[in-house]
Amino acid sequence: VIISHPLGYFTVYSHCDSLFVDERMKIYKGDVIGTVGQTGKASAPHLHFELWYNDSIIDPRNIINKYGDLDVSKEW
């Protein structure tokens, strides 16, 4: 699922088991777009999330403060 946001931002959600949205459907904050799955070469159910600005992928930890605060992969 690719969601277009204002100001050139896009979010990508992959490995979904079930989808609850259709192409070009308008969605709102809090809407459920699908369920977590295990598609492709995934070794376990999970959500693959990407954040894009125009044609460039960006690290969501730089935009969404909550992600940076909860990131367990960074060194302390």
N, CA, C and O atoms as a DFTB+ gen file, in Angstrom:
304 C
 N C O
     1  1       0.852      -1.170       0.000
     2  2       0.000       0.000       0.000
     3  2       0.897       1.232       0.000
     4  3       1.832       1.324       0.795
     5  1       0.616       2.164      -0.879
     6  2       1.322       3.448      -0.910
     7  2       0.296       4.541      -0.643
     8  3      -0.719       4.635      -1.333
     9  1       0.568       5.361       0.357
    10  2      -0.342       6.450       0.706
    11  2       0.340       7.772       0.384
    12  3       1.470       8.023       0.803
    13  1      -0.359       8.603      -0.361
    14  2       0.122       9.935      -0.703
    15  2      -0.332      10.912       0.381
    16  3      -1.507      10.948       0.747
    17  1       0.616      11.703       0.888
    18  2       0.337      12.706       1.915
    19  2       0.616      14.088       1.331
    20  3       1.253      14.192       0.282
    21  1       0.156      15.140       1.985
    22  2       0.438      16.499       1.494
    23  2       1.933      16.801       1.459
    24  3       2.726      16.152       2.141
    25  1       2.299      17.780       0.666
    26  2       3.655      18.345       0.602
    27  2       4.691      17.374       0.046
    28  3       5.875      17.516       0.351
    29  1       4.287      16.392      -0.760
    30  2       5.238      15.500      -1.418
    31  2       5.659      14.285      -0.631
    32  3       6.594      13.594      -1.038
    33  1       5.006      13.993       0.484
    34  2       5.345      12.820       1.293
    35  2       4.509      11.620       0.870
    36  3       3.354      11.760       0.467
    37  1       5.118      10.425       0.967
    38  2       4.453       9.159       0.698
    39  2       4.873       8.169       1.769
    40  3       6.017       8.198       2.222
    41  1       3.965       7.295       2.181
    42  2       4.327       6.199       3.073
    43  2       4.005       4.888       2.365
    44  3       3.044       4.795       1.602
    45  1       4.838       3.869       2.636
    46  2       4.702       2.559       2.012
    47  2       4.563       1.521       3.118
    48  3       5.319       1.528       4.089
    49  1       3.585       0.627       2.959
    50  2       3.321      -0.434       3.921
    51  2       3.334      -1.751       3.165
    52  3       2.503      -1.959       2.281
    53  1       4.258      -2.645       3.492
    54  2       4.412      -3.900       2.753
    55  2       4.293      -5.107       3.679
    56  3       4.338      -4.974       4.902
    57  1       4.142      -6.273       3.083
    58  2       3.981      -7.564       3.747
    59  2       2.620      -7.689       4.433
    60  3       2.479      -8.429       5.407
    61  1       1.623      -6.967       3.927
    62  2       0.277      -7.032       4.508
    63  2      -0.383      -8.363       4.165
    64  3      -0.255      -8.862       3.047
    65  1      -1.082      -8.924       5.130
    66  2      -1.822     -10.164       4.922
    67  2      -3.170      -9.861       4.267
    68  3      -3.547     -10.502       3.286
    69  1      -3.885      -8.892       4.810
    70  2      -5.171      -8.475       4.272
    71  2      -5.162      -6.969       4.084
    72  3      -4.568      -6.247       4.885
    73  1      -5.814      -6.488       3.036
    74  2      -5.922      -5.053       2.783
    75  2      -7.373      -4.621       2.918
    76  3      -8.280      -5.317       2.462
    77  1      -7.590      -3.478       3.539
    78  2      -8.929      -2.938       3.741
    79  2      -9.140      -1.640       2.977
    80  3     -10.103      -0.917       3.232
    81  1      -8.252      -1.343       2.049
    82  2      -8.354      -0.133       1.241
    83  2      -8.306      -0.507      -0.238
    84  3      -7.798      -1.565      -0.610
    85  1      -8.839       0.370      -1.064
    86  2      -8.815       0.192      -2.501
    87  2      -7.981       1.297      -3.129
    88  3      -7.723       2.325      -2.502
    89  1      -7.559       1.080      -4.370
    90  2      -6.775       2.057      -5.104
    91  2      -7.511       3.399      -5.154
    92  3      -8.709       3.467      -5.428
    93  1      -6.745       4.466      -4.877
    94  2      -7.234       5.856      -4.894
    95  2      -8.311       6.158      -3.853
    96  3      -9.009       7.167      -3.954
    97  1      -8.443       5.299      -2.870
    98  2      -9.406       5.508      -1.792
    99  2      -8.881       6.571      -0.841
   100  3      -7.701       6.557      -0.492
   101  1      -9.729       7.480      -0.420
   102  2      -9.332       8.494       0.551
   103  2      -9.402       7.876       1.936
   104  3     -10.417       7.293       2.316
   105  1      -8.324       8.006       2.683
   106  2      -8.291       7.463       4.041
   107  2      -7.988       8.583       5.019
   108  3      -7.519       9.656       4.639
   109  1      -8.261       8.313       6.269
   110  2      -8.108       9.317       7.309
   111  2      -7.296       8.754       8.468
   112  3      -7.196       7.539       8.637
   113  1      -6.722       9.644       9.259
   114  2      -5.959       9.248      10.440
   115  2      -6.794       8.287      11.283
   116  3      -7.946       8.576      11.606
   117  1      -6.215       7.155      11.633
   118  2      -6.885       6.163      12.454
   119  2      -7.565       5.057      11.669
   120  3      -7.972       4.051      12.250
   121  1      -7.698       5.227      10.339
   122  2      -8.288       4.168       9.516
   123  2      -7.367       2.952       9.483
   124  3      -6.146       3.098       9.423
   125  1      -7.939       1.772       9.522
   126  2      -7.168       0.535       9.399
   127  2      -7.020       0.241       7.914
   128  3      -8.012       0.122       7.195
   129  1      -5.751       0.121       7.447
   130  2      -5.516      -0.114       6.021
   131  2      -5.249      -1.578       5.707
   132  3      -5.359      -1.990       4.552
   133  1      -4.898      -2.374       6.726
   134  2      -4.636      -3.785       6.495
   135  2      -4.155      -4.462       7.759
   136  3      -4.132      -3.873       8.839
   137  1      -3.767      -5.735       7.593
   138  2      -3.225      -6.499       8.718
   139  2      -1.800      -6.945       8.395
   140  3      -1.439      -7.124       7.232
   141  1      -1.021      -7.115       9.418
   142  2       0.370      -7.536       9.274
   143  2       0.408      -8.948       8.711
   144  3      -0.410      -9.794       9.071
   145  1       1.367      -9.193       7.823
   146  2       1.465     -10.513       7.222
   147  2       2.901     -10.973       7.057
   148  3       3.829     -10.402       7.628
   149  1       3.058     -12.015       6.264
   150  2       4.362     -12.620       5.999
   151  2       4.400     -12.975       4.516
   152  3       4.201     -14.133       4.148
   153  1       4.654     -11.995       3.674
   154  2       4.654     -12.221       2.229
   155  2       6.074     -12.189       1.681
   156  3       7.005     -11.765       2.366
   157  1       6.229     -12.637       0.448
   158  2       7.546     -12.635      -0.178
   159  2       8.510     -13.535       0.559
   160  3       8.175     -14.668       0.905
   161  1       9.718     -13.028       0.802
   162  2      10.759     -13.807       1.484
   163  2      10.835     -13.501       2.975
   164  3      11.834     -13.820       3.619
   165  1       9.794     -12.889       3.531
   166  2       9.779     -12.554       4.956
   167  2       9.855     -13.828       5.790
   168  3       9.198     -14.821       5.478
   169  1      10.659     -13.795       6.851
   170  2      10.827     -14.975       7.695
   171  2       9.838     -15.010       8.857
   172  3       9.727     -16.021       9.550
   173  1       9.125     -13.914       9.068
   174  2       8.126     -13.846      10.132
   175  2       7.166     -12.709       9.812
   176  3       7.513     -11.803       9.054
   177  1       5.965     -12.742      10.378
   178  2       5.030     -11.645      10.142
   179  2       5.602     -10.327      10.659
   180  3       6.121     -10.262      11.773
   181  1       5.504      -9.298       9.858
   182  2       5.963      -7.977      10.263
   183  2       5.434      -6.948       9.269
   184  3       4.894      -7.301       8.221
   185  1       5.592      -5.693       9.606
   186  2       5.221      -4.599       8.719
   187  2       6.484      -3.944       8.203
   188  3       7.349      -3.548       8.986
   189  1       6.596      -3.828       6.900
   190  2       7.697      -3.084       6.285
   191  2       7.156      -1.689       6.022
   192  3       6.178      -1.533       5.291
   193  1       7.783      -0.668       6.610
   194  2       7.323       0.722       6.520
   195  2       8.413       1.569       5.894
   196  3       9.577       1.484       6.285
   197  1       8.039       2.383       4.928
   198  2       8.974       3.335       4.321
   199  2       8.325       4.708       4.293
   200  3       7.107       4.833       4.167
   201  1       9.152       5.729       4.412
   202  2       8.716       7.116       4.309
   203  2       9.516       7.779       3.196
   204  3      10.747       7.750       3.203
   205  1       8.817       8.371       2.250
   206  2       9.441       9.008       1.096
   207  2       9.065      10.482       1.041
   208  3       7.956      10.871       1.406
   209  1      10.002      11.287       0.580
   210  2       9.736      12.695       0.283
   211  2      10.110      12.913      -1.175
   212  3      11.283      12.822      -1.538
   213  1       9.127      13.200      -2.006
   214  2       9.302      13.283      -3.453
   215  2       9.912      11.981      -3.959
   216  3       9.246      10.947      -3.894
   217  1      11.132      11.980      -4.454
   218  2      11.746      10.759      -4.999
   219  2      12.818      10.166      -4.096
   220  3      13.605       9.335      -4.547
   221  1      12.865      10.571      -2.837
   222  2      13.921      10.109      -1.935
   223  2      13.339       9.466      -0.690
   224  3      12.425       9.998      -0.060
   225  1      13.896       8.299      -0.347
   226  2      13.496       7.652       0.901
   227  2      14.174       8.390       2.051
   228  3      15.333       8.793       1.942
   229  1      13.447       8.564       3.150
   230  2      14.022       9.260       4.305
   231  2      13.838       8.402       5.555
   232  3      12.937       7.566       5.622
   233  1      14.687       8.617       6.523
   234  2      14.630       7.877       7.779
   235  2      13.479       8.442       8.617
   236  3      13.518       9.615       8.990
   237  1      12.457       7.637       8.920
   238  2      11.317       8.170       9.670
   239  2      11.683       8.654      11.061
   240  3      10.953       9.453      11.647
   241  1      12.806       8.183      11.603
   242  2      13.230       8.650      12.931
   243  2      13.576      10.125      12.917
   244  3      13.567      10.775      13.962
   245  1      13.887      10.669      11.726
   246  2      14.203      12.091      11.620
   247  2      12.951      12.954      11.522
   248  3      13.031      14.172      11.680
   249  1      11.799      12.344      11.265
   250  2      10.555      13.082      11.073
   251  2       9.560      12.819      12.201
   252  3       8.898      13.738      12.683
   253  1       9.462      11.562      12.614
   254  2       8.486      11.175      13.625
   255  2       9.222      10.975      14.941
   256  3       9.860       9.944      15.151
   257  1       9.133      11.961      15.825
   258  2       9.913      11.953      17.061
   259  2       9.707      10.685      17.885
   260  3      10.651      10.185      18.497
   261  1       8.488      10.164      17.904
   262  2       8.207       8.969      18.697
   263  2       9.064       7.792      18.240
   264  3       9.497       6.997      19.073
   265  1       9.320       7.660      16.934
   266  2      10.162       6.570      16.430
   267  2      11.577       6.672      16.988
   268  3      12.145       5.671      17.425
   269  1      12.138       7.854      16.976
   270  2      13.487       8.032      17.492
   271  2      13.580       7.695      18.969
   272  3      14.566       7.116      19.425
   273  1      12.539       8.064      19.715
   274  2      12.523       7.795      21.140
   275  2      12.426       6.300      21.453
   276  3      12.918       5.848      22.487
   277  1      11.789       5.531      20.556
   278  2      11.572       4.106      20.802
   279  2      12.570       3.212      20.077
   280  3      12.493       1.989      20.194
   281  1      13.505       3.797      19.328
   282  2      14.430       3.024      18.492
   283  2      15.397       2.228      19.348
   284  3      16.212       2.807      20.066
   285  1      15.316       0.921      19.280
   286  2      16.208       0.064      20.068
   287  2      17.474      -0.290      19.291
   288  3      18.367      -0.941      19.833
   289  1      17.562       0.131      18.020
   290  2      18.744      -0.238      17.227
   291  2      19.891       0.754      17.403
   292  3      21.027       0.439      17.049
   293  1      19.624       1.937      17.937
   294  2      20.687       2.924      18.074
   295  2      21.543       2.644      19.307
   296  3      21.098       2.022      20.272
   297  1      22.755       3.111      19.244
   298  2      23.669       2.911      20.366
   299  2      23.400       3.960      21.432
   300  3      23.102       5.114      21.123
   301  1      23.507       3.551      22.687
   302  2      23.258       4.484      23.804
   303  2      24.523       4.932      24.404
   304  3      24.512       5.717      25.352
